[in-house]
């Protein structure tokens, strides 16, 4: 899934981090030269525990009477985090705080489709 990460980094300077988790071990990629990088160990646990749990909760709620779930967008202090479910897992993208998360969302979906992770 390095191709997905590299494609996303190439599409927008707003993207600071990309993780692809499709079962097994998450593949984590961070842009070099960040002023406030996150810990790789912290990122790993976020992809293994936090994001799958968050998606399970929001998907279950969305499926009751909200029309499902498309994605989750979180605003942390140093960045946005976009978590998008895909076949067998999720793609997680860290976005600069002054970036355009909805523009990045379009790129994430295009890259996921090309990788066969979305219909």
C-alpha positions in Angstrom: 0.0 0.0 0.0 3.0 2.3 -0.3 1.5 3.3 -3.6 -1.6 4.7 -1.9 0.5 6.6 0.6 2.9 8.0 -2.0 0.0 9.0 -4.3 -1.6 10.9 -1.5 1.6 12.7 -0.5 2.0 13.6 -4.1 -1.5 15.1 -4.4 -1.4 17.5 -1.5 1.2 19.2 0.8 -1.7 19.3 3.4 -1.2 15.6 4.0 1.3 14.8 6.8 0.6 11.2 7.5 -1.0 8.2 5.8 -1.8 4.8 7.3 -3.4 1.9 5.4 -4.8 -0.9 7.6 -6.4 -3.8 5.8 -6.0 -6.5 8.3 -2.8 -7.6 9.8 -0.2 -4.9 10.4 -0.9 -1.2 9.6 1.4 0.4 7.1 2.4 3.8 8.5 3.9 6.6 6.4 4.8 10.1 7.7 5.9 13.1 5.6 9.5 14.1 6.4 10.3 17.5 8.0 7.1 17.9 10.0 7.3 20.6 12.8 5.2 18.5 15.1 5.6 14.8 14.1 3.8 12.2 16.1 5.3 9.1 17.7 5.4 6.1 15.4 4.5 3.8 18.4 1.5 6.1 19.2 0.4 6.1 15.5 0.6 2.3 15.4 -1.7 1.9 18.4 -4.1 4.5 17.0 -4.4 2.4 13.8 -4.7 -0.9 15.7 -7.0 0.1 18.4 -8.5 3.6 18.3 -9.5 3.9 14.6 -11.0 0.4 14.3 -13.0 1.0 17.5 -14.1 4.5 16.3 -15.3 3.1 13.0 -17.2 0.2 14.6 -19.0 2.6 16.9 -19.9 5.1 14.3 -20.8 2.5 11.6 -23.1 0.8 14.0 -24.8 4.1 14.9 -24.9 5.2 11.3 -26.5 2.0 10.2 -29.4 2.3 12.7 -31.1 5.3 11.1 -28.5 7.7 9.7 -27.9 6.1 6.2 -24.6 4.5 7.1 -21.1 6.0 7.6 -18.9 7.5 4.9 -15.9 8.7 7.0 -14.9 10.2 10.4 -13.1 13.6 10.6 -11.4 14.5 13.9 -9.8 17.8 14.8 -6.9 17.3 17.2 -4.8 20.3 18.4 -2.0 19.9 15.8 -3.9 18.4 12.8 -7.1 16.9 11.4 -7.4 13.1 11.2 -9.5 11.6 8.4 -10.5 8.0 8.9 -12.1 6.3 5.9 -13.4 2.7 6.0 -12.2 0.6 3.1 -12.5 -3.1 2.2 -11.0 -5.0 5.1 -10.0 -2.0 7.2 -9.4 1.7 6.9 -7.2 4.5 5.5 -6.2 7.1 8.0 -4.8 10.5 6.9 -3.3 13.3 9.0 -4.0 16.7 7.5 -2.2 20.0 8.4 -4.4 22.2 10.7 -4.7 24.9 8.0 -5.3 22.3 5.2 -8.5 21.4 3.4 -9.8 18.1 4.8 -12.6 17.9 2.3 -10.2 18.3 -0.6 -8.0 15.6 0.8 -11.1 13.4 1.2 -11.6 13.4 -2.6 -8.0 12.3 -3.1 -8.3 9.6 -0.5 -11.3 8.1 -2.2 -9.7 8.3 -5.6 -6.5 6.6 -4.4 -8.5 3.9 -2.5 -10.6 3.1 -5.7 -7.4 2.8 -7.8 -6.0 0.4 -5.2 -9.2 -1.7 -5.3 -10.1 -0.8 -1.7 -13.4 1.0 -2.6 -16.0 0.1 -5.3 
